[in-house]
Amino acid sequence: MVVFGGNGFVGSQVCKALVGMGLRVAAINRSGAPREQEEWMSGVDYIAADVFEPEVGCRLPRAGALAGV
């Protein structure tokens, strides 16, 4: 599953819930992985990218993370 803004208040809660459901998550945001790590964050692939740049699609994981899209 791909979450845009996965470091934000709402996005991080969405990521946490998806990981809790056993899904593999790709979080796209401008800053990449958060500085403070919690245990559930190991189930998230953080991708530093600007969603308005066309090459973002090239950085997405090909298997697993996109299963829910």
C-alpha positions in Angstrom: 0.0 0.0 0.0 1.3 3.5 -0.8 0.8 6.3 1.6 1.6 9.9 0.5 2.7 12.0 3.5 3.5 9.1 5.7 5.5 11.2 8.1 2.6 13.5 8.9 0.2 13.2 11.8 -2.6 11.5 9.8 -0.3 9.7 7.4 1.8 8.1 10.2 -1.4 6.8 11.8 -2.5 5.4 8.5 0.8 3.7 8.1 0.7 2.2 11.6 -2.8 0.8 11.0 -1.8 -0.7 7.7 1.3 -2.4 9.2 -1.0 -3.6 12.0 -3.1 -5.3 9.4 -0.1 -7.1 8.0 0.3 -5.0 4.9 3.7 -3.9 3.5 3.6 -0.1 3.2 5.6 2.4 1.1 5.4 6.0 2.5 6.3 8.8 0.2 7.2 12.2 1.6 9.8 14.9 1.1 11.8 14.1 4.2 12.2 10.3 3.9 12.3 8.2 7.1 11.5 9.9 10.4 14.3 10.5 12.9 12.5 8.8 15.8 11.8 5.1 15.0 9.0 3.1 16.5 8.8 -0.7 16.2 6.0 -0.8 13.7 8.0 1.5 11.3 10.1 -1.5 10.3 7.1 -2.5 8.1 7.3 0.8 6.2 9.6 1.6 3.2 10.1 5.3 3.5 10.8 7.0 0.2 12.1 10.6 0.1 10.5 12.2 -3.0 8.3 15.0 -4.1 5.0 13.7 -5.5 5.0 16.5 -8.1 8.1 15.2 -9.7 7.5 12.6 -12.5 10.4 10.2 -11.5 8.7 9.3 -8.2 7.0 6.3 -9.8 10.5 4.9 -10.6 11.3 4.8 -6.9 8.3 2.8 -5.8 8.9 -0.8 -4.7 7.7 -3.2 -7.4 6.5 -6.1 -5.3 4.4 -6.2 -2.2 3.9 -2.5 -1.4 1.6 -1.9 -4.3 -0.6 -4.9 -3.7 -3.4 -2.8 -2.2 -3.5 -0.2 -5.0 
